[in-house]
């Protein structure tokens, strides 16, 4: 690992709770027979991708819901908390990590979800970057394999060398994910900022049952 890497990318935080016994136990079980950081990264990526099913309806306004150990305990999550879990497991095995956010358009969004959101634009879509072989590698654990098989989507694969990003097309060639704009990288989860942006963007989106229109508990921190 490059000696100049900022220690903030290995640091424990409220959300990235590497001090959790649950996090330590999972990280150990996934990597105990491995010495190569790339092999460790691959193992924790696939565990995060597939063991925590993607659920866009699992959104919560409680700060504690975005602590990595609590996300794992809940067992279902949308893209941002799944990115937090991957970042946390990486730091638990001494792989520097950070969160990356972008606005994306999902051309294969289900009619139900589009009706509730009022749009197919996902603001602050979250994924993870891992520092491997002296460079940052993008890793997107959002969509689990069962979900992809159900809807005919390509899975995101991760080899620890190339970026693992959401696919542009489905298995049958239909347009799928379009990256619209980049919102940058963060050493920790900017939760309050994300929800401030959500409120402004989605409250006016015109959904019939806007899943982002619930009142905040004031606990986002």
ABEGO torsion letter per residue (X at the ends): XBAABBAAAABBBAABBAABAAAAAAAAAAAAABABAAAAAAAAAAAAAAABBBBAAABBABAAAABAAAAAAAGBBBAAAAAAAAAAAAAAAGBBBBBBBBBBBBAABBAAAAAAAGBABBBGBBBBBBBBGGBBBBBBAABBAAAAAAAGBBBBBBAGABBBBBBABBAAGBBBBBBABBAEBBABBBAAAAAAAAAAAAAAAGBABBAAABBBAGAAX
